Amino acid sequence: IEGATGISVHNFSEKILEQVVHFHVMKLSGGFFLWVGSAPVLSNLAVSMSSKYDSMPLSTLVMGDPSNTAPNSLAQRLAKKTKKQVFVSYSLPMTDSSLSLLVENRIKKELELHPEHF
């Protein structure tokens, strides 16, 4: 297809609170898919995108436990920051709220360092 861009993949890892956290970004046309986890599991999937009717992006859980709000809220904050459609799978234990904050800060750092991957 003329003018079509392929999917590009970007991976990075970081030790956060004594736990190795892996990040997998697939850049898509008009958005990106972000998987965050410590083991190769896809336990949930949320999608978020900007809406002309609301200042907060729309967000919904496509797959997973609805009581785990991490993928939805992360997708929503990233969609607001990037103005793109964002798919997020967040497969880390929800035991430590400081872990999720540090993980999100690491994603934002990667966004600033390598915006071409998002």
C-alpha positions as CSV (number, residue, x, y, z in Angstrom):
1,I,0.0,0.0,0.0
2,E,1.5,3.3,-1.0
3,G,2.3,5.6,1.9
4,A,1.7,2.9,4.5
5,T,4.1,2.6,7.3
6,G,4.9,-0.7,8.9
7,I,4.8,-1.6,12.5
8,S,8.0,-0.8,14.4
9,V,8.9,-2.5,17.7
10,H,10.9,-1.0,20.6
11,N,11.9,-2.9,23.8
12,F,13.5,-1.7,26.9
13,S,13.9,-3.0,30.5
14,E,14.6,-1.4,33.9
15,K,15.1,-2.7,37.4
16,I,12.5,-1.0,39.5
17,L,12.1,-1.7,43.2
18,E,14.3,-4.9,42.9
19,Q,12.1,-6.2,40.1
20,V,13.1,-6.3,36.4
21,V,10.3,-4.7,34.4
22,H,10.1,-5.2,30.6
23,F,8.5,-2.7,28.2
24,H,7.4,-3.6,24.7
25,V,6.2,-0.8,22.4
26,M,4.7,-1.5,19.0
27,K,4.2,1.7,17.0
28,L,1.1,1.6,14.9
29,S,-0.4,4.0,12.4
30,G,-1.9,6.8,14.6
31,G,-1.0,5.2,17.9
32,F,0.9,2.5,19.8
33,F,0.6,-0.7,21.8
34,L,2.5,-0.8,25.1
35,W,3.0,-4.0,27.1
36,V,4.5,-3.7,30.6
37,G,5.3,-6.8,32.7
38,S,7.9,-9.0,34.4
39,A,6.8,-12.3,32.8
40,P,5.5,-13.0,29.3
41,V,1.8,-12.8,30.0
42,L,-1.0,-10.8,28.3
43,S,-3.5,-10.7,31.2
44,N,-5.4,-7.5,30.2
45,L,-5.7,-5.0,27.4
46,A,-7.1,-1.4,27.6
47,V,-7.5,1.1,24.8
48,S,-7.8,4.9,25.1
49,M,-8.2,7.8,22.6
50,S,-8.9,11.5,22.6
51,S,-12.4,12.7,22.1
52,K,-13.5,16.1,20.8
53,Y,-16.4,16.0,23.3
54,D,-14.3,15.6,26.5
55,S,-10.9,16.8,27.8
56,M,-10.2,13.4,29.2
57,P,-9.6,10.6,26.6
58,L,-12.1,7.8,26.3
59,S,-10.9,4.6,27.7
60,T,-12.2,1.0,28.0
61,L,-10.9,-2.4,29.1
62,V,-11.0,-4.8,26.1
63,M,-9.8,-7.9,28.1
64,G,-9.0,-8.7,31.7
65,D,-10.3,-8.2,35.2
66,P,-12.3,-4.9,35.5
67,S,-11.3,-4.5,39.1
68,N,-7.7,-3.9,37.9
69,T,-7.8,-0.2,36.8
70,A,-4.1,0.1,36.0
71,P,-4.2,-0.6,32.3
72,N,-7.2,1.7,31.7
73,S,-5.8,4.6,33.7
74,L,-2.3,4.3,32.2
75,A,-3.8,4.1,28.7
76,Q,-5.9,7.2,29.4
77,R,-2.9,9.3,30.7
78,L,-0.7,8.2,27.8
79,A,-3.4,9.1,25.3
80,K,-3.8,12.5,26.9
81,K,0.0,13.1,26.8
82,T,0.6,11.8,23.2
83,K,-2.7,12.7,21.6
84,K,-2.7,9.2,20.0
85,Q,-4.7,6.0,20.3
86,V,-3.1,3.9,23.0
87,F,-3.4,0.2,23.7
88,V,-2.0,-0.9,27.1
89,S,-1.4,-4.2,28.7
90,Y,-0.2,-3.9,32.3
91,S,0.9,-7.2,33.7
92,L,2.6,-6.3,37.0
93,P,1.3,-7.1,40.5
94,M,-0.9,-4.3,41.9
95,T,0.7,-4.7,45.4
96,D,2.8,-1.6,45.4
97,S,1.4,1.8,44.3
98,S,4.9,3.3,44.2
99,L,5.9,0.6,41.6
100,S,3.2,1.8,39.2
101,L,4.3,5.4,39.7
102,L,7.9,4.5,39.0
103,V,6.9,2.4,36.0
104,E,4.9,5.3,34.5
105,N,7.8,7.7,35.1
106,R,10.1,5.3,33.2
107,I,7.6,5.2,30.3
108,K,7.5,9.1,30.2
109,K,11.3,9.2,30.3
110,E,11.4,6.8,27.3
111,L,8.8,9.0,25.5
112,E,11.0,12.0,26.0
113,L,14.2,10.2,24.9
114,H,12.7,8.3,22.0
115,P,9.5,9.9,20.8
116,E,10.0,8.3,17.4
117,H,9.0,4.9,18.9
118,F,5.6,6.0,20.1
